[in-house]
Amino acid sequence: MVTRMENIRPTYIKRIAKELINMYPDKFVASDSQHNKENVLELADFDSKVLQNRVAGYITRILASQKKGYRNET
């Protein structure tokens, strides 16, 4: 069993990212964070660009790890 250290992210970022993945599974790409940033901005209304980037980054990380088969977070 491989143990991995993960970044500490607030729960609300994880919740938003998982909800967006569940609602729009075909909108996000595992390998393209710029594409995910644009889709997050289009699909959700954020006042903060930092929040948008953190959610998009977490979406990219979830999809990349699912693609590699490490874990299933959604």
Sequence and secondary structure as in RCSB ss.txt:
>XXXX:A:sequence
MVTRMENIRPTYIKRIAKELINMYPDKFVASDSQHNKENVLELADFDSKVLQNRVAGYITRILASQKKGYRNET
>XXXX:A:secstr
          HHHHHHHHHHHHH TTS  TT HHHHHHHHHHHS  S HHHHHHHHHHHHHHHHHHHHTS    
